[in-house]
Amino acid sequence: MPILVDAHADIAYNMLKYERDYTRPVAETRSLEAGTHTVQDNGDTLISWHEYQRGQVAVIFATLFAAPIRFRTYETEKLTYKNFDEAHKLYQDQLDAYHQLTDSDPDKFRLLASKRDLDLHLDHWNSPTPEETGHPVGMVILMEGAEAIRHISELEMWHRRGVRLIGPAWVGTRYCGGWREPGPLTDDGRKLLAAMTDFKFTLDLSHMDERAAIEALDIYEGSIVATHANCAALMPNSNTNRHLPDRIIEGIVARDGVVGIVPFNTYLKVGWVTGKNPRAEVPLDYVANHIDHICQLAGDSLHVGIGSDFDGGFGLQSVPPEIDTVADLQNLVSLLQVRGYSETDTTNIFGGNWLIRLKRDLP
């Protein structure tokens, strides 16, 4: 079973918004949340430390995320902001939550902010450990939506506190167009990218509008990835700018980046709707289709991975039927092997590609 790197997990958001405890088994969380607004809003949880162990998930990109208040779905919703100061505070609170989690449960979660951190962490994963003890899950901090950065002078602070990847957009921001709110890079966006280079942040193109992403591929001098995005070519007439056109994927490949595929049914089959369509309509092979599409564009298996986005606005009700928890992503191995992918290929796709970039890009 290959080591898996999941390049997108909204852990702190769920901890603070829904009081989810990811040191608890999935079954326990599902039982406690049954019939609550949490499940109505976010679905049944798919992740926990225990399931990360079962699925060989050694590293996750743990996000900082909050939504602008215009996307609030109900009046008392937590973790929405109406200005940059509020975004800054919410993202700091989430970063505090990660530090507190790793301080209180270092045997279960640890922050990875340097090459040395990563090397020591992988040494631990590659050494025998009693099943009841398990391994800590390494967290690389990803900022999703950059409006928490009130001024580029704050980049030093975010970097010092452990942020290593930045995606300028979720929806549109003052930095660039994004999901549902298209538009190019702004002058502020260009200044942000220039300043990010100084600290060697990795740029995440996920959620960036195509015009903004195209320019970013041209002007950003640092590393570029898309942590959680699927292929627009396999989602014709989906009427969204959320998926990556081939020219963006090819640009990421040309910059030696990686695209993380999202096993979310709405991003796998056009017209699929949670609660309306059965999960069986979207078998796990659809995820393999997106992985294969990127491999065909790249000509190899070196530029695609997983970015599950599990518990990021959807849960068990919205993933392929072969998945009960994140551990079941390992079922993709056999599906890829049937298509002719070798053991080396699946090792690359499941974790190797992300690990190579982390070893290259972490300070």
Sequence and secondary structure as in RCSB ss.txt:
>XXXX:A:sequence
MPILVDAHADIAYNMLKYERDYTRPVAETRSLEAGTHTVQDNGDTLISWHEYQRGQVAVIFATLFAAPIRFRTYE
TEKLTYKNFDEAHKLYQDQLDAYHQLTDSDPDKFRLLASKRDLDLHLDHWNSPTPEETGHPVGMVILMEGAEAIR
HISELEMWHRRGVRLIGPAWVGTRYCGGWREPGPLTDDGRKLLAAMTDFKFTLDLSHMDERAAIEALDIYEGSIV
ATHANCAALMPNSNTNRHLPDRIIEGIVARDGVVGIVPFNTYLKVGWVTGKNPRAEVPLDYVANHIDHICQLAGD
SLHVGIGSDFDGGFGLQSVPPEIDTVADLQNLVSLLQVRGYSETDTTNIFGGNWLIRLKRDLP
>XXXX:A:secstr
   EEEEEE HHHHHHHH   TTS HHHHHHHHTTSHHHHHH S    HHHHHHTTEEEEEEEE  EEGGG SST
T SSEESSHHHHHHHHHHHHHHHHHHHHH TTTEEE  SHHHHHHHHHHHTS   TTT   EEEEEEEESSTT S
SGGGHHHHHHTTEEEEES SS  SSEEETTEEEEE HHHHHHHHHHHHHT EEE TTB HHHHHHHHHH  S EE
BSS  BGGGSTT   S SB HHHHHHHHHTT  EEE   GGGTSTT  TTTS GGGS THHHHHHHHHHHHHHTS
SSSEEE   TTSS  GGGS TT SSGGGGGGHHHHHHHTT  HHHHHIIIIIHHHHHHHHH  
